[in-house]
């Protein structure tokens, strides 16, 4: 097992460029299964979850060649469907939540798709009903083998239909969209997720010959086509990583420039950090965070009541950044209520922050009240274990701001979503070391 050792309390300085968006990459790579022609994808992040999916695609028969760092060529012209029923696929697919998104493309192009119960973060229930309900409405027959834990869909013909999603699931929307583009007739998807990841997927599919309307809204109209062509696509900067760097800069009183962030796709992320009193300055397409030597103050509502920051579907605030907001608030002036609506286990990492000296009241599995220290009391270094990607990075930010030495175990969770994070932090001046324990 690998761990990080961190000497905290060091101000950082410099510039950093965000990696390609993990959540977009997982969708885009699955979409390469929809055509037999070459698809070139640029700005692919070199992280565990993406690399695991690339391995699954390669085992499935996709020809994959690396063009340059972050750029790959995919060609799905010789797919081995027998792999879907193998023990190797069960082992590979269970390690990755994003493996669920190969089902739609396989069903659309080959009439069958399978996936073992996917793994991923231990942050609470993440049901798959939205995915399979949509595929069933398009004409698929669904079966679940409880002994092998495989979910299977088959269809001789897929027909467009009207679909009202029971939740605005990002991966569910992606799976249904990728299935609908090769279905016969017109499909409408209402209450669709409209995150930038979905917008990017739809734009790429349209370049491949799909006919998708309503991109950027929660009402998508898809006219099925006979086949899709090859294309080239570039993945957006990762807005979750961008938010992580904003939080890191504020918490460590560091002066950091985040390069090439694609401001138009950040939504309310900068404004949400500003509610905590953090200066988020726009400089061209960069973000500049000055050193907050005098701290930062949470803005209350206009009637004086305590600020609440909660997650909601886009264009609301992404749940992936609530852990960052929570840890950053621990050193603010004032108090804030964090309301995590989607996952009932995502706030359980706060006990680690309390051990470090943070003032946090866990009200219930979904809500936590944070009373900021205003840097009058520094967090204390300790030994921690990363429970999931986002909580892991939040604990890393806490350790970098804390006095003394911290050790973070289970760094694989962080590596699943952040590329070479220790190396990049070192370039900013962080005292961090990766060790094998």
C-alpha positions as CSV (number, residue, x, y, z in Angstrom):
1,X,0.0,0.0,0.0
2,X,1.2,3.5,-0.8
3,X,0.9,6.5,1.5
4,X,1.7,10.2,1.5
5,X,3.8,11.8,4.2
6,X,3.2,15.6,4.4
7,X,5.0,18.4,6.3
8,X,2.2,20.9,6.6
9,X,2.0,24.6,7.2
10,X,4.1,25.5,4.1
11,X,2.8,28.3,1.8
12,X,2.8,27.3,-1.9
13,X,3.4,29.4,-5.0
14,X,3.4,29.0,-8.7
15,X,1.1,27.9,-11.5
16,X,-0.6,24.6,-12.3
17,X,-2.5,23.3,-15.3
18,X,-5.6,21.2,-14.6
19,X,-5.7,17.7,-16.1
20,X,-8.4,16.5,-18.5
21,X,-11.8,16.0,-16.9
22,X,-12.1,12.5,-15.4
23,X,-15.9,12.2,-15.7
24,X,-15.9,13.4,-19.3
25,X,-13.1,11.0,-20.2
26,X,-15.0,7.9,-18.9
27,X,-18.0,8.8,-21.1
28,X,-16.0,9.7,-24.2
29,X,-13.9,6.6,-24.1
30,X,-17.0,4.4,-23.9
31,X,-18.5,6.3,-26.9
32,X,-15.6,5.1,-29.1
33,X,-17.4,1.7,-29.1
34,X,-20.2,3.2,-31.3
35,X,-18.2,3.2,-34.5
36,X,-15.7,1.0,-36.3
37,X,-13.8,4.0,-37.6
38,X,-10.9,5.6,-35.7
39,X,-11.6,8.1,-32.9
40,X,-8.8,10.3,-31.6
41,X,-9.2,11.6,-28.1
42,X,-6.9,14.4,-26.7
43,X,-6.3,15.6,-23.1
44,X,-7.0,12.2,-21.5
45,X,-5.9,12.3,-17.8
46,X,-3.4,9.7,-16.7
47,X,-5.3,8.5,-13.7
48,X,-6.2,5.0,-12.3
49,X,-9.9,5.1,-13.2
50,X,-9.3,6.2,-16.8
51,X,-6.4,3.7,-17.2
52,X,-8.6,0.9,-16.0
53,X,-11.3,1.7,-18.5
54,X,-8.7,1.8,-21.3
55,X,-7.6,-1.6,-20.2
56,X,-11.2,-2.9,-20.3
57,X,-11.6,-1.5,-23.9
58,X,-8.3,-3.1,-25.0
59,X,-9.4,-6.5,-23.5
60,X,-12.7,-6.1,-25.4
61,X,-10.8,-5.9,-28.7
62,X,-10.5,-2.1,-29.2
63,X,-7.3,-1.2,-31.0
64,X,-5.6,1.5,-28.9
65,X,-2.5,3.4,-29.8
66,X,-0.8,6.3,-28.0
67,X,-0.2,9.3,-30.2
68,X,1.4,11.5,-27.6
69,X,1.0,12.3,-23.8
70,X,-2.7,12.4,-23.2
71,X,-3.7,11.6,-26.8
72,X,-4.9,8.2,-28.0
73,X,-6.4,6.6,-31.1
74,X,-9.2,4.1,-30.6
75,X,-10.6,1.8,-33.2
76,X,-13.5,-0.6,-32.3
77,X,-13.6,-2.7,-35.5
78,X,-12.9,-6.1,-34.0
79,X,-14.9,-6.4,-30.8
80,X,-14.7,-9.7,-28.8
81,X,-18.1,-10.0,-27.2
82,X,-17.1,-13.2,-25.5
83,X,-15.0,-11.1,-23.1
84,X,-18.3,-9.8,-21.6
85,X,-19.0,-13.2,-20.0
86,X,-15.5,-13.9,-18.8
87,X,-14.1,-13.9,-15.3
88,X,-11.5,-11.4,-16.4
89,X,-14.3,-8.9,-17.3
90,X,-16.0,-9.5,-14.0
91,X,-12.7,-8.7,-12.2
92,X,-12.0,-5.7,-14.3
93,X,-15.5,-4.2,-14.4
94,X,-16.0,-4.5,-10.6
95,X,-13.0,-2.2,-10.0
96,X,-14.5,0.7,-11.8
97,X,-17.8,2.6,-11.5
98,X,-17.5,4.0,-15.0
99,X,-17.6,0.5,-16.6
100,X,-21.4,0.8,-16.5
101,X,-21.2,3.1,-19.5
102,X,-20.0,0.5,-21.9
103,X,-23.4,-1.1,-21.8
104,X,-25.3,1.5,-23.9
105,X,-22.8,1.6,-26.8
106,X,-22.5,-2.2,-26.9
107,X,-26.3,-2.6,-26.9
108,X,-26.7,0.0,-29.6
109,X,-24.1,-1.4,-32.0
110,X,-24.1,-5.1,-31.3
111,X,-27.5,-5.8,-29.7
112,X,-26.2,-6.9,-26.3
113,X,-24.3,-5.5,-23.4
114,X,-23.2,-6.8,-20.0
115,X,-21.5,-5.4,-16.9
116,X,-20.7,-6.8,-13.5
117,X,-21.9,-4.8,-10.5
118,X,-19.5,-1.8,-10.7
119,X,-17.2,-0.7,-7.9
120,X,-15.8,2.7,-7.2
121,X,-16.2,5.0,-4.2
122,X,-17.7,3.9,-0.9
123,X,-19.9,7.0,-0.6
124,X,-23.3,5.4,-0.3
125,X,-25.8,3.8,-2.6
126,X,-25.4,4.6,-6.3
127,X,-28.3,2.8,-8.0
128,X,-28.3,1.7,-11.6
129,X,-32.1,1.7,-12.2
130,X,-32.1,4.9,-14.2
131,X,-29.7,3.4,-16.7
132,X,-31.6,0.2,-17.3
133,X,-35.1,1.7,-17.1
134,X,-34.1,3.9,-20.1
135,X,-32.6,1.0,-22.1
136,X,-35.7,-1.1,-21.4
137,X,-37.9,1.7,-22.8
138,X,-35.8,1.7,-25.9
139,X,-36.6,-2.0,-26.4
140,X,-34.0,-3.9,-24.5
141,X,-34.6,-7.0,-22.4
142,X,-33.0,-6.8,-19.0
143,X,-31.8,-9.7,-16.9
144,X,-29.7,-9.9,-13.7
145,X,-27.8,-12.9,-12.6
146,X,-27.5,-12.6,-8.9
147,X,-25.0,-15.4,-8.6
148,X,-22.5,-13.9,-11.0
149,X,-23.6,-10.3,-10.2
150,X,-23.9,-9.5,-14.0
151,X,-26.4,-7.1,-15.4
152,X,-27.4,-8.0,-19.0
153,X,-29.4,-6.3,-21.8
154,X,-30.3,-7.6,-25.3
155,X,-32.3,-6.3,-28.2
156,X,-33.0,-7.3,-31.7
157,X,-34.1,-3.7,-32.5
158,X,-34.1,-0.5,-30.5
159,X,-36.8,2.0,-31.1
160,X,-36.9,5.7,-30.2
161,X,-39.3,6.6,-27.4
162,X,-40.1,9.3,-24.9
163,X,-38.1,8.9,-21.7
164,X,-38.7,10.8,-18.4
165,X,-35.7,10.1,-16.1
166,X,-36.5,9.6,-12.4
167,X,-33.3,11.4,-11.6
168,X,-30.9,13.6,-13.5
169,X,-28.2,11.0,-13.5
170,X,-25.1,12.0,-15.4
171,X,-23.9,8.5,-16.3
172,X,-27.5,7.4,-16.8
173,X,-28.1,10.2,-19.3
174,X,-24.8,9.3,-21.0
175,X,-25.7,5.7,-21.4
176,X,-29.2,6.4,-22.7
177,X,-27.9,9.0,-25.1
178,X,-25.3,6.6,-26.5
179,X,-27.9,4.0,-27.0
180,X,-30.5,6.3,-28.6
181,X,-28.2,7.6,-31.3
182,X,-28.3,4.3,-33.1
183,X,-32.0,3.5,-32.3
184,X,-34.7,3.7,-35.0
185,X,-36.7,6.9,-34.9
186,X,-36.9,9.8,-32.4
187,X,-36.0,9.7,-28.7
188,X,-36.7,12.4,-26.2
189,X,-35.0,12.5,-22.8
190,X,-36.6,14.8,-20.2
191,X,-34.9,15.6,-16.9
192,X,-31.6,14.7,-18.6
193,X,-28.4,15.7,-16.9
194,X,-26.9,18.8,-18.6
195,X,-23.4,18.9,-17.1
196,X,-20.6,20.0,-19.4
197,X,-19.6,16.3,-19.6
198,X,-22.9,15.5,-21.2
199,X,-22.7,18.5,-23.5
200,X,-19.2,17.4,-24.6
201,X,-20.4,13.9,-25.2
202,X,-23.3,15.1,-27.3
203,X,-21.1,17.5,-29.3
204,X,-18.7,14.6,-30.1
205,X,-21.5,12.3,-31.1
206,X,-22.9,15.0,-33.5
207,X,-19.5,15.3,-35.1
208,X,-19.6,11.5,-35.6
209,X,-22.9,11.9,-37.5
210,X,-25.5,11.7,-34.7
211,X,-28.5,14.1,-34.6
212,X,-28.9,15.4,-31.1
213,X,-30.8,18.6,-30.3
214,X,-31.2,20.5,-27.0
215,X,-27.6,20.2,-25.9
216,X,-27.1,22.1,-22.7
217,X,-30.7,21.7,-21.6
218,X,-32.5,19.0,-19.6
219,X,-34.6,18.1,-22.7
220,X,-32.7,16.2,-25.3
221,X,-34.1,15.2,-28.7
222,X,-32.3,12.5,-30.6
223,X,-33.0,11.2,-34.1
224,X,-31.4,7.8,-34.6
225,X,-29.0,7.2,-37.5
226,X,-27.8,4.1,-39.2
227,X,-24.1,4.5,-38.3
228,X,-21.5,6.8,-36.8
229,X,-18.2,7.9,-38.2
230,X,-14.8,8.5,-36.7
231,X,-13.8,11.9,-35.2
232,X,-11.4,13.8,-33.1
233,X,-12.3,15.2,-29.6
234,X,-10.5,17.2,-26.9
235,X,-11.5,16.7,-23.3
236,X,-12.2,19.8,-21.1
237,X,-10.1,20.7,-18.1
238,X,-11.3,19.0,-15.0
239,X,-13.5,21.4,-13.1
240,X,-13.4,19.3,-9.9
241,X,-9.6,19.5,-9.9
242,X,-9.8,23.3,-10.6
243,X,-12.1,23.6,-7.5
244,X,-9.6,21.5,-5.5
245,X,-6.7,23.9,-6.4
246,X,-8.8,26.9,-5.4
247,X,-9.5,25.3,-2.0
248,X,-5.8,24.4,-1.6
249,X,-4.7,27.9,-2.3
250,X,-7.0,29.5,0.2
251,X,-6.4,26.9,2.9
252,X,-2.6,27.2,2.7
253,X,-2.6,31.0,2.2
254,X,-0.8,30.4,-1.1
255,X,-0.6,32.4,-4.3
256,X,-1.5,30.1,-7.1
257,X,-2.5,30.6,-10.8
258,X,-4.6,27.8,-12.4
259,X,-4.0,27.9,-16.1
260,X,-6.4,27.4,-19.0
261,X,-9.5,26.6,-16.9
262,X,-12.2,27.2,-19.6
263,X,-14.2,29.7,-17.6
264,X,-17.3,29.3,-19.6
265,X,-17.7,25.7,-18.3
266,X,-17.2,26.3,-14.6
267,X,-20.8,27.4,-13.9
268,X,-21.3,28.6,-10.3
269,X,-18.0,27.0,-8.9
270,X,-16.1,30.3,-8.7
271,X,-19.1,32.1,-7.2
272,X,-19.5,29.4,-4.5
273,X,-15.9,29.8,-3.4
274,X,-16.4,33.5,-3.3
275,X,-19.3,33.0,-0.8
276,X,-16.6,31.6,1.6
277,X,-14.7,34.9,1.1
278,X,-12.1,33.5,-1.3
279,X,-10.8,35.9,-4.0
280,X,-11.2,34.1,-7.3
281,X,-9.7,36.4,-9.9
282,X,-10.2,35.9,-13.7
283,X,-7.1,36.6,-15.8
284,X,-7.8,35.8,-19.4
285,X,-8.7,32.1,-19.2
286,X,-6.7,31.6,-16.0
287,X,-7.8,31.8,-12.3
288,X,-5.5,33.7,-10.0
289,X,-5.8,33.0,-6.2
290,X,-3.9,35.6,-4.2
291,X,-2.4,34.6,-0.8
292,X,-5.2,35.1,1.8
293,X,-2.9,36.4,4.5
294,X,-5.8,37.9,6.4
295,X,-8.0,34.8,6.0
296,X,-11.4,34.8,4.4
297,X,-14.9,35.4,5.7
298,X,-18.1,33.5,4.9
299,X,-21.0,35.6,3.6
300,X,-24.3,35.1,5.3
301,X,-27.6,35.4,3.6
302,X,-29.1,39.0,3.4
303,X,-31.3,38.4,6.4
304,X,-28.3,37.4,8.5
305,X,-29.0,33.7,8.6
306,X,-26.2,31.1,8.2
307,X,-25.1,30.2,4.7
308,X,-26.0,26.8,3.3
309,X,-24.0,25.2,0.5
310,X,-25.7,22.2,-1.0
311,X,-25.3,20.0,-4.1
312,X,-27.8,19.8,-7.0
313,X,-27.8,18.8,-10.6
314,X,-26.1,21.2,-13.1
315,X,-26.2,24.2,-13.2
316,X,-26.3,23.7,-9.4
317,X,-23.2,23.0,-7.4
318,X,-21.5,19.7,-8.1
319,X,-21.4,17.2,-5.2
320,X,-17.8,16.3,-6.0
321,X,-16.7,19.6,-4.5
322,X,-18.7,19.7,-1.3
323,X,-15.9,17.9,0.5
324,X,-13.4,20.6,-0.6
325,X,-15.8,23.4,0.5
326,X,-16.2,21.7,3.9
327,X,-12.5,21.5,4.7
328,X,-11.8,25.1,3.4
329,X,-14.7,26.4,5.6
330,X,-12.9,24.9,8.7
331,X,-10.5,27.9,8.6
332,X,-12.9,30.6,7.5
333,X,-14.4,33.4,9.6
334,X,-18.0,32.4,10.3
335,X,-20.0,29.3,9.9
336,X,-21.7,27.4,7.1
337,X,-24.1,24.4,6.8
338,X,-22.9,21.8,4.3
339,X,-25.9,19.8,2.9
340,X,-24.8,16.7,0.9
341,X,-28.1,15.5,-0.6
342,X,-27.0,12.7,-3.0
343,X,-24.8,10.3,-1.0
344,X,-25.4,9.3,2.6
345,X,-21.8,8.2,3.4
346,X,-19.9,11.1,1.8
347,X,-19.6,13.2,5.0
348,X,-18.3,10.5,7.2
349,X,-14.7,11.6,6.7
350,X,-15.3,14.7,8.9
351,X,-14.4,12.7,12.0
352,X,-10.8,12.8,10.6
353,X,-10.9,16.6,10.4
354,X,-12.3,16.8,13.9
355,X,-9.3,14.7,15.0
356,X,-7.1,17.4,13.4
357,X,-8.9,20.1,15.4
358,X,-11.7,21.3,13.1
359,X,-14.9,22.4,14.6
360,X,-17.6,20.4,12.8
361,X,-20.9,19.1,13.9
362,X,-22.2,16.2,11.9
363,X,-25.9,16.7,12.2
364,X,-26.9,13.6,10.3
365,X,-25.5,11.6,7.3
366,X,-26.3,14.4,4.9
367,X,-25.6,17.6,6.9
368,X,-22.6,19.1,8.7
369,X,-22.2,22.5,10.3
370,X,-18.7,24.0,10.1
371,X,-17.5,26.7,12.6
372,X,-14.4,28.2,11.1
373,X,-11.2,28.8,13.1
374,X,-10.2,32.0,11.2
375,X,-6.7,30.5,11.3
376,X,-6.5,31.4,15.0
377,X,-6.1,27.7,15.7
378,X,-4.2,25.6,13.1
379,X,-5.2,22.1,12.3
380,X,-2.8,19.5,13.7
381,X,-1.0,16.8,11.6
382,X,-2.1,13.2,12.2
383,X,-2.4,9.8,10.5
384,X,-5.3,9.6,8.1
385,X,-6.8,7.1,5.6
386,X,-8.4,8.2,2.3
387,X,-12.0,6.7,2.0
388,X,-12.7,8.0,-1.5
389,X,-11.3,10.3,-4.2
390,X,-12.8,13.6,-3.1
391,X,-12.6,13.1,0.7
392,X,-9.0,11.9,0.1
393,X,-8.0,15.2,-1.6
394,X,-9.9,17.2,1.1
395,X,-7.8,15.4,3.8
396,X,-4.7,16.1,1.7
397,X,-5.5,19.8,1.7
398,X,-6.1,19.7,5.4
399,X,-2.7,18.0,5.9
400,X,-0.9,20.6,3.7
401,X,-2.4,23.4,5.9
402,X,-1.8,21.7,9.2
403,X,1.1,22.1,11.6
404,X,3.4,19.1,11.9
405,X,3.6,15.9,10.0
406,X,0.6,13.9,8.5
407,X,0.5,10.5,6.9
408,X,-2.3,9.6,4.5
409,X,-2.9,6.0,3.7
410,X,-4.8,4.4,0.8
411,X,-3.5,7.0,-1.7
412,X,-4.8,4.8,-4.5
413,X,-8.2,6.5,-3.9
414,X,-6.7,9.9,-4.7
415,X,-4.7,8.5,-7.7
416,X,-8.0,7.3,-9.1
417,X,-9.0,10.9,-9.9
418,X,-5.8,13.1,-9.7
419,X,-2.9,12.8,-12.0
420,X,0.6,12.7,-10.4
421,X,-0.7,14.9,-7.6
422,X,2.3,14.6,-5.4
423,X,4.7,15.5,-8.2
424,X,2.6,18.6,-9.1
425,X,2.3,19.7,-5.5
426,X,6.1,19.5,-5.1
427,X,6.5,21.9,-8.0
428,X,4.4,24.4,-6.0
429,X,6.7,23.9,-3.0
430,X,4.8,21.3,-1.0
431,X,6.7,19.0,1.3
432,X,5.0,15.7,0.3
433,X,6.5,12.3,-0.2
434,X,5.1,9.1,-1.6
435,X,6.1,6.0,0.4
436,X,5.3,2.3,0.3
437,X,4.0,1.0,3.6
